[in-house]
Amino acid sequence: MARSQAIRFTFAIQSGHNAGLGVGQFRVWCHREDTYIADPGVPQWKTSLHGEVAWRPAETAESHSSSEARLPADIDRAPWKYAPPHFVDGQRLASVVGVTRAALRPWTAPERYQRVEVRDRWDELTKANVWMTKADADVPDHPTRVGPILELASGTRVWVSVGREALDPIDPEPVPISTMLEPQIPGVHDVTAPGVLIRGVHLAR
């Protein structure tokens, strides 16, 4: 059976003294009217964009029912829920995966994961933007598109591009021992589109 089509990407510094530092190996795929975003390195969690009714990052059903569940059994495994963003001129920013320089560490990912370049600087957020474009609208010929264009049953297309956002500069930090995914929810956090932020984890000094 052929592998289903998906968009795969990882974040990495690709040149200079710190080339090889990176994080994540995200996969975006579609089934009927649903879009899913997950990092196979964090198999307990998945973001599900179900049509127009139920969008949420959640612990997977398999993880939640296991002996190593991340959330108590009596807690909703999808504690963060939000309404889908509106389409504007046939297009919407559906989700964002963001990473700062402070989350990068020695990292390798399979070659099939496209490298999203993170610049070696401490004042910038690098973003993988997950877009949806309605069937009757054109998908922009974006210069930083990542991977293939996917399609929902309705004809809506799903695609990913690279974006960058200026941040207040910080002092360089030590290489993190690990990373964590922090959901970003409109109305809860200061964001205009839902998604996750990858943060570095450090030992307390």
C-alpha positions as CSV (number, residue, x, y, z in Angstrom):
1,M,0.0,0.0,0.0
2,A,1.4,3.4,-0.9
3,R,2.2,5.8,1.9
4,S,-0.3,8.6,2.1
5,Q,0.9,12.0,0.9
6,A,2.1,14.4,3.7
7,I,4.1,17.5,4.3
8,R,7.2,16.8,6.4
9,F,9.6,19.4,7.8
10,T,12.2,19.9,10.5
11,F,13.8,23.1,11.8
12,A,17.6,23.5,11.5
13,I,20.5,25.9,11.2
14,Q,22.1,25.0,7.9
15,S,25.3,27.0,7.7
16,G,27.9,28.5,9.9
17,H,29.5,27.5,13.2
18,N,26.2,26.0,14.6
19,A,25.1,24.2,11.5
20,G,23.4,20.9,12.5
21,L,21.5,22.3,15.5
22,G,17.8,21.7,15.0
23,V,14.5,20.5,16.4
24,G,11.3,18.6,15.5
25,Q,10.2,16.4,12.6
26,F,6.6,17.5,11.9
27,R,4.1,15.8,9.6
28,V,1.0,17.4,8.2
29,W,-1.6,15.1,6.6
30,C,-5.2,15.1,5.6
31,H,-8.1,12.7,5.7
32,R,-11.5,13.6,4.2
33,E,-12.2,17.0,5.8
34,D,-9.7,16.7,8.6
35,T,-6.1,18.0,8.9
36,Y,-3.6,16.6,11.4
37,I,-0.3,18.0,12.6
38,A,2.1,16.0,14.7
39,D,5.7,15.4,15.6
40,P,6.5,11.7,15.6
41,G,9.1,12.4,18.3
42,V,6.3,13.4,20.6
43,P,3.8,10.6,19.7
44,Q,1.5,11.4,22.7
45,W,0.2,14.6,21.2
46,K,-1.5,15.6,18.0
47,T,-3.3,18.7,16.7
48,S,-6.5,17.9,14.9
49,L,-8.4,20.3,12.7
50,H,-11.7,18.6,12.2
51,G,-13.6,20.3,9.3
52,E,-15.2,23.5,10.6
53,V,-16.3,22.3,14.1
54,A,-13.6,20.9,16.4
55,W,-10.0,22.2,16.3
56,R,-7.8,21.1,19.1
57,P,-4.3,19.9,20.3
58,A,-4.9,16.8,22.3
59,E,-3.3,13.8,23.9
60,T,-3.9,10.9,21.6
61,A,-6.5,8.3,22.6
62,E,-3.8,5.6,22.7
63,S,-1.6,7.6,25.1
64,H,-4.5,8.8,27.3
65,S,-5.7,5.2,27.9
66,S,-2.1,3.9,28.5
67,S,-0.3,3.4,31.8
68,E,2.0,6.4,30.8
69,A,-0.8,8.9,30.1
70,R,0.2,12.5,30.2
71,L,-3.1,13.7,31.6
72,P,-5.2,12.1,34.4
73,A,-7.9,9.7,33.2
74,D,-10.7,12.0,34.4
75,I,-9.4,15.0,32.5
76,D,-10.4,15.8,29.0
77,R,-7.6,14.7,26.7
78,A,-8.2,17.8,24.6
79,P,-8.0,20.6,27.2
80,W,-7.5,23.3,24.5
81,K,-10.2,23.8,22.0
82,Y,-10.8,26.8,19.6
83,A,-12.9,27.9,16.7
84,P,-11.4,27.7,13.2
85,P,-10.1,31.0,11.9
86,H,-12.2,32.7,9.3
87,F,-11.3,32.6,5.6
88,V,-10.3,35.9,4.1
89,D,-10.4,36.1,0.3
90,G,-10.5,32.3,0.2
91,Q,-7.6,31.7,2.4
92,R,-6.8,31.3,6.1
93,L,-3.8,30.7,8.3
94,A,-4.9,27.5,10.0
95,S,-2.0,26.8,12.4
96,V,1.6,27.8,13.1
97,V,4.5,25.8,14.4
98,G,7.0,28.3,15.8
99,V,10.6,27.9,17.1
100,T,13.2,30.2,18.6
101,R,17.0,29.8,18.5
102,A,16.9,28.8,22.2
103,A,15.1,25.5,21.4
104,L,17.8,24.2,19.0
105,R,20.2,21.3,20.0
106,P,22.2,18.7,18.2
107,W,19.7,17.0,15.9
108,T,19.2,14.7,13.0
109,A,16.0,14.0,11.1
110,P,15.3,11.6,8.1
111,E,16.2,13.1,4.7
112,R,12.5,13.0,3.7
113,Y,11.9,15.9,6.1
114,Q,12.4,19.2,4.4
115,R,14.8,21.5,6.3
116,V,13.2,24.8,7.4
117,E,16.1,27.2,7.9
118,V,16.5,28.8,11.3
119,R,18.9,31.7,11.2
120,D,21.6,31.7,13.9
121,R,20.2,34.7,15.8
122,W,18.5,35.4,19.0
123,D,15.9,37.9,18.0
124,E,13.7,36.0,15.6
125,L,10.9,33.4,15.6
126,T,10.9,31.0,12.7
127,K,7.5,29.7,11.7
128,A,6.0,26.9,9.6
129,N,2.6,28.4,8.6
130,V,-0.1,25.9,7.7
131,W,-2.6,27.5,5.3
132,M,-5.9,26.5,3.9
133,T,-7.1,27.8,0.5
134,K,-10.7,27.2,-0.7
135,A,-11.3,25.2,-3.8
136,D,-12.4,28.3,-5.8
137,A,-9.3,30.3,-4.8
138,D,-5.8,30.1,-6.2
139,V,-3.0,28.8,-4.0
140,P,-0.3,31.5,-4.0
141,D,3.0,30.7,-5.7
142,H,4.8,31.2,-2.4
143,P,8.6,31.4,-2.6
144,T,9.1,29.5,0.7
145,R,6.4,26.8,0.4
146,V,7.4,23.5,2.1
147,G,6.5,20.2,0.6
148,P,3.4,19.3,-1.6
149,I,0.0,20.8,-1.6
150,L,-2.6,18.6,0.1
151,E,-6.3,18.5,-0.6
152,L,-9.4,17.9,1.6
153,A,-12.5,16.1,0.3
154,S,-14.2,19.5,-0.3
155,G,-11.3,20.6,-2.6
156,T,-9.8,23.0,0.0
157,R,-6.0,22.8,-0.3
158,V,-3.6,22.6,2.6
159,W,-0.1,23.8,2.3
160,V,2.8,25.1,4.4
161,S,5.1,28.1,4.0
162,V,8.0,29.5,6.1
163,G,7.6,32.8,8.0
164,R,9.7,34.9,10.4
165,E,8.8,37.3,13.1
166,A,11.1,39.7,14.9
167,L,11.4,39.3,18.7
168,D,13.1,41.3,21.4
169,P,16.7,40.1,21.5
170,I,17.9,37.9,24.3
171,D,21.3,36.8,25.5
172,P,22.5,33.5,24.0
173,E,21.4,30.5,26.2
174,P,23.0,27.1,26.7
175,V,22.0,24.2,24.5
176,P,18.8,22.8,26.0
177,I,18.7,19.2,27.3
178,S,15.2,18.7,25.7
179,T,12.3,20.5,24.2
180,M,8.6,20.9,24.9
181,L,5.6,21.9,22.8
182,E,3.5,24.7,24.2
183,P,0.0,25.1,22.6
184,Q,-0.8,28.7,21.5
185,I,-4.5,29.4,21.5
186,P,-6.1,32.7,20.3
187,G,-7.9,34.4,23.1
188,V,-5.7,32.6,25.7
189,H,-2.3,33.6,24.3
190,D,-1.2,36.7,22.4
191,V,-1.5,35.1,19.0
192,T,-3.7,35.7,15.9
193,A,-3.5,32.1,14.7
194,P,-3.5,28.8,16.7
195,G,-0.5,26.5,16.9
196,V,2.4,25.4,19.0
197,L,5.6,27.0,20.2
198,I,8.7,24.8,20.6
199,R,10.6,25.8,23.8
200,G,14.0,24.6,25.1
201,V,14.1,22.8,28.4
202,H,17.0,23.5,30.8
203,L,18.0,22.1,34.1
204,A,17.6,24.4,37.0
205,R,20.8,26.1,38.1
